[in-house]
Amino acid sequence: MGSKSRGDGNYRNPCLTMHQPWASLLVHGIKRIEGRSWPSPIRGRLWIHAAGNIPDAETIKAMEDYYREIYALNGITDLKFPEHYPISRLIGCVEVVGCVTCEELVYWEDIPEGVRLEGLTNYCWLCEQPQKLMVPFEMRGYQGVYNLEKKIYEAAVRGLRPIKPPLPVKFPLPNPQDLFSLKPGSIVSHLNRSNPTEPERSPRLAAVIAGARAASTQFSKQNNDQSILIEEGNAPISTRTRNKSKAEFGRLDTELSGVSSSSTQRIWTQVCAPTVFSTP
């Protein structure tokens, strides 16, 4: 049984439960951005637990097609996907190095083009250094970010194996001395406002982005109660903090409007449009 945190910031060995195939894609280093409707409350190691819902073949295909296309933008054409997508298991961990808004990610020219297209929700948790458990641990998951039980952590940490991502990404910190310096609003001043560029979007790419969004939404609808609770029910931040975050999101949207109103609207509509469901 895990030790649940209710937003007090006392994260010793933080863990997040995710649906498949998103959980394994993250642990295998293919997925670099974890999308949520709330900003990340932690920095450093985040354990990943795969929820108990079995993903259907159509969902897996939609997400694999999506990643094939966005990696192709950076010249990676030989992606190797997980052979299995285990459920109800602790499967590995990543390092959360920061969190930015979707708009910031889309315009952030210091990172690969494909990564910029992974921003499909309000807040984007930036993940590096994926590690996979050689033997996944069966365990129960919880909502929001919670602490692993000590004995599970002590056993799991010995079974980690570093994963070499298809395209390693290093997200630059505004202040290397401050682990929380890469946060919503921290890179607005560094964005190219005079000549904004957005990733090229072919008809095929637009189709797989739409397919990925549909897969996420459809999967969440099929598991309506659980998915909504994971996102909104017990998110590891207070209601006051959540409302403050929403206000901050609106402020950033106004600031970014100086980039180009037409371009911002186009990207917001096609890539960052708000949705009830974040990444499962």
Secondary structure as UniProt FT lines:
FT   STRAND          14..18
FT   TURN            20..21
FT   HELIX           22..27
FT   TURN            28..29
FT   STRAND          33..36
FT   STRAND          44..50
FT   HELIX           57..72
FT   TURN            73..75
FT   STRAND          89..101
FT   HELIX           102..107
FT   TURN            109..110
FT   HELIX           113..116
FT   TURN            117..118
FT   STRAND          123..138
FT   STRAND          145..147
FT   HELIX           150..156
FT   HELIX           157..159
FT   STRAND          160..162
FT   TURN            176..177
FT   TURN            179..180
FT   TURN            184..187
FT   HELIX           188..190
FT   HELIX           203..222
FT   HELIX           224..228
FT   HELIX           229..233
FT   HELIX           239..256
FT   TURN            257..259
FT   HELIX           261..270
//
